[in-house]
């Protein structure tokens, strides 16, 4: 048990750990690619290491080049096996190849899309006790509609068995907005006959689309309505066509907005605080929390950095303490702040009035139940402790290392500055 006592003002400048979502996808797309992909600033955490282990079992080669300039990251070189490499390597193998995803739900839900269209070979994806409670039917069902042979325990839970098959493109309307399900189907679409279209009921993070376009894939995005409105139909269609191969080349991973968000909210609620967070990913599909905080009157500013280039926008976030007002978060905003909604609850505790969040059912279907329990709640408890009058004791604070290994060290540096 770790106690987080009330603190003085948070002050200082730092760069949060590299982005977890982008790191997972960078490794997978590097493995799918032809030739070498250099990944700069790959997050060194338990979940992302599981992805590196999995792609090496499948056949890709990973060379660690040493720590990156970003604390908590490594530079890597991934030698891909090509879009159809897994099936070609496993065609004669009688038994499925076992893949251990550990506790990485992102890996569990995205990787089957690549494997399902191989035409040969078989794989079984399994993980720890927690992963076995996370539903995978939301990826299994649409893959089956494309012609995939995918089986899961009790029709919805891991282990997930994938038999390489011939796929056909479909149009699939996501029942619930999910970037993981979308990404799985887009990877399958690279191998399917015809066009594969995924229709979103609300905008979700688009890292996969950006990487695929940068690597040479044929991806088209169509906005189906220009302004968000509650319960007003789908918002976006993403289409992908079959390709012979992709070549990512170089992928640079920015700082994780979700990690930065905890520090920014800490500064917003701890009196006298002012911090600067550099080189943070500012992808428009990830920064929904900024709009929510803006409505609450939070003193949070953004400085975009246009000098870095690459497919992902990035920049600095400057956060200061100030008065907060309550707000209402609607369902269309939830996918854009899916990892940060617990922080909205914390900010609401310090706001004048009642803050209400609706349409957040997806929180119970992510890698873990974000409402009942998740490693981010350990970080939430730490922030609450700093802003409290009596402190907070957090059981399992080390769980933060799943996505933000240097969280406690970074927080301590801001408190001591």
C-alpha positions, 0 to 999 in steps of 0.5 A, a space after each residue: 500500500 502506498 500513501 499519497 499525502 497532500 502536497 504543495 504546488 506542482 511545478 516544473 517541466 517534463 515529457 510524459 512516457 511514450 504513447 501506449 496505443 501508438 506503441 502497440 500499433 507501431 510494433 504490429 504494423 512494423 511486423 506486417 511491413 516489408 523490410 525494416 521499420 525504425 520505431 523511435 520512443 517505443 513505450 517500455 511497459 509490460 503491455 507493450 513488451 507483450 506485443 513485441 514478444 508476440 510479433 517475434 513468436 509470429 516471425 518478426 525480428 526486433 532489435 532494441 537500439 537503446 533508450 530513446 530521448 524520451 524517458 520510459 521509451 526505447 528505440 527499436 528496429 523491427 524487421 517485418 515478415 510481410 502482410 502474408 508472412 504468418 501464413 506462409 511460415 505456418 502452412 505445414 504446421 498441424 497445431 496452432 501457434 500459441 501467442 501469450 498476450 499477457 494483460 494486453 487487451 489492445 494486442 488481443 483485439 487487434 492482432 486477430 485481424 492480421 492473422 485471420 486473413 492468412 489463408 493458412 496457419 492457426 494461432 491461439 491467443 491467450 493471456 493472464 487471468 484478467 485477460 480471460 475475463 475480457 470479451 472478444 466476441 466484438 472482434 470475432 463476430 465481424 471477422 466471421 462475417 468476412 469469412 474468418 474461422 475464429 472461435 472463443 470460449 463460451 462464444 465470447 471469451 479468450 482463449 481466441 483461436 484463429 484459423 487462417 482463411 480467405 476473407 471478403 470485404 464487408 461493410 460493418 457498422 460498429 454497435 459500440 464505438 471502438 478503436 480496437 475493433 475498427 483497427 482489427 477489421 482494417 488489418 483484416 481488410 488489407 488481406 480481404 477481397 474487395 473493399 472493407 468498410 467500417 462505420 463508426 457511431 462516434 469518432 474513435 482514435 485514428 492511429 491505425 488509419 494514420 499509420 496505414 496511410 503513411 505506410 502506403 495502404 489505400 485507406 479512405 475516410 468519409 465524414 458522414 455528418 459534420 457536427 456531433 449530436 446525440 443519437 443522430 446516427 453514424 459519424 464516419 466511414 473508413 474504407 480499406 482495400 486489399 494490398 500486396 504489402 506496406 512499408 512503414 519505414 519510420 514511426 515516431 511515438 509522441 508522449 502519451 496524452 492519457 498519461 499527460 492528462 493525469 498530471 494536467 488534472 493534478 495541476 488543475 486541482 492542487 492549489 498554486 500549481 503550474 506545469 508544462 508537459 512537452 512533446 505530448 501527442 495531440 491527435 484530435 481523436 484523443 484530446 476530448 478531455 481538453 474540451 471538457 476541461 475547457 468547459 469546466 473553466 480549467 486553466 489549460 493551454 496547448 502549444 502545437 509543435 509543427 516542426 516535428 512532422 510525422 503522422 501524429 500532431 504533438 505539442 506542449 500542454 501547460 496546466 495551472 490551478 484555478 476554479 472549476 465549474 461542473 459540466 455534462 459529458 455526452 455519449 458522443 464525447 466519450 470515445 474521444 476521452 475514453 481513457 480519461 473519463 475517471 479524471 473528469 470525475 475527479 475534476 468534478 469533485 473540485 468543481 462548483 455544481 454537479 458533473 454528469 457523464 452519460 453514454 459511457 458503457 464502453 468503459 466496461 468493455 475496454 481492456 479492463 473495466 475502467 469503472 470498477 477497476 483499472 491500473 489508471 485508478 491507481 494513478 487517480 488515487 495518487 492525484 486525489 491524495 495530493 489534492 486532498 486534506 488527509 491523503 489517500 492510501 492506494 493498494 496496488 499503486 505499482 499497477 500504474 507501470 502497465 501504461 506509465 512506468 515512471 508515473 510515481 517518479 514524474 509526480 514526485 519530481 513535480 511535487 519537489 520542484 
